[in-house]
Structure formats: structure tokens, C-alpha cells
Amino acid sequence: MDLLAALQAFLADDPDDPFTRFALAQEHARRGADADALATYEALVASHPDYVGTYYHLGKLLDRLGRRADAHAAYRSGIAAATRAGDAHARAELQSALLDDDA
């Protein structure tokens, strides 16, 4: 069984697990399945808005897809989530991504 199939099986067993959903989005992105990655990241943000790790990768994908304003919105939402979580490292990473994208 390949990784994508394994992750889909894990998600079927526990559809509310944010880590599995995140890993699935990452695998879609790694395979170049941008539409699937985007849909999975967006579903994760909708169901688990405090899963901070999602926002950086969602922003990078949106930026790569030429959706700069949406990427900025993702980074800003991530900064807010990281602030709520007290995750200074993630907040700094997201702020840096936002500033780098503005350059």
C-alpha cells in the first residue's frame, strides 16, 4: 500500500484526525495534485482552525497557484491561530512568509 492509500485509510478510520488530514494534504502537494492538496488544507482549516501547521503550507500553495491575496489571508489567519495557541515559533515563521511574499 502506498502512502496516499494508507493516509486515506487512516482518515476513513478517524475522519476528524487533524494530523492525518494534514499529512494527506502534504502528500497530495508532494505528488503535484494541487487541487486535492488545496481542498484538503481548506477542509482542515474549516474543521480545525487552531491546527497551526496548516496555514504556512496552505499559504505557500496558494502563492504558488498565483493566488497571492488568498495566500496573505492564510498567513494572517495562521498568525492569529499561532497567537491564540501561544506558538511564537509558528507565528514568526508565518510573519516571515507574509513579509517575504510582500517583498
C-alpha positions in Angstrom: 0.0 0.0 0.0 1.4 3.4 -0.9 1.5 6.4 1.4 -1.5 8.1 -0.2 -3.7 5.0 0.2 -2.5 4.4 3.7 -3.4 8.0 4.7 -6.8 7.7 3.1 -7.4 4.5 5.0 -6.3 6.2 8.3 -8.6 9.2 7.5 -11.5 6.8 6.8 -10.9 5.2 10.3 -10.7 8.6 12.0 -12.1 11.4 9.8 -11.6 14.0 12.5 -7.9 13.5 13.0 -6.2 16.7 12.0 -2.7 15.2 11.7 -3.9 12.6 9.2 -5.7 15.3 7.2 -2.6 17.4 7.3 -0.4 14.5 6.2 -2.8 13.7 3.4 -2.7 17.3 2.1 1.1 17.2 2.2 1.2 14.0 0.2 -1.2 15.4 -2.4 1.1 18.5 -2.7 4.2 16.3 -2.9 2.6 14.5 -5.8 1.6 17.7 -7.6 -2.1 17.2 -7.0 -2.6 20.8 -6.2 -6.4 20.8 -6.3 -6.6 17.8 -3.9 -4.0 19.4 -1.6 -5.9 22.7 -1.6 -9.2 21.1 -0.9 -7.7 19.1 2.0 -5.9 22.1 3.5 -9.1 24.1 3.3 -11.2 21.4 4.9 -8.6 21.1 7.7 -8.7 24.9 8.3 -12.5 24.7 8.4 -12.7 21.8 10.8 -9.6 22.6 12.9 -8.8 26.3 12.7 -6.3 26.0 15.6 -4.2 23.4 13.8 -1.4 26.0 13.3 0.8 24.0 10.9 -1.7 24.1 8.2 -1.6 27.8 7.4 2.1 28.1 6.3 1.7 25.3 3.8 -1.7 26.5 2.6 -0.3 29.9 2.1 2.7 28.6 0.1 0.4 26.5 -2.1 -1.9 29.5 -2.7 1.1 31.6 -3.6 2.4 29.0 -6.0 -1.0 28.9 -7.6 -0.9 32.7 -8.2 -3.5 33.5 -5.5 -1.4 36.0 -3.6 -4.2 37.7 -1.8 -5.5 34.4 -0.6 -2.0 33.4 0.5 -1.7 36.5 2.5 -5.1 35.8 4.1 -3.9 32.3 5.0 -0.8 33.7 6.6 -2.7 36.2 8.6 -5.2 33.6 9.8 -2.3 31.4 10.8 -0.6 34.3 12.7 -3.9 34.7 14.6 -4.1 30.9 15.3 -0.5 30.8 16.4 -1.0 33.8 18.7 -4.1 32.1 20.3 -2.0 28.9 20.7 1.0 30.8 22.2 3.2 29.3 19.5 5.8 32.0 19.0 7.9 30.0 16.5 5.0 29.3 14.2 3.9 32.9 14.5 7.4 34.2 13.5 7.5 31.7 10.6 4.1 32.9 9.3 5.1 36.6 9.7 8.3 35.9 7.8 6.4 34.2 5.0 4.0 37.1 4.8 6.8 39.7 4.7 8.8 37.7 2.2 5.8 37.4 -0.1 5.3 41.2 0.2 8.9 41.8 -1.0 
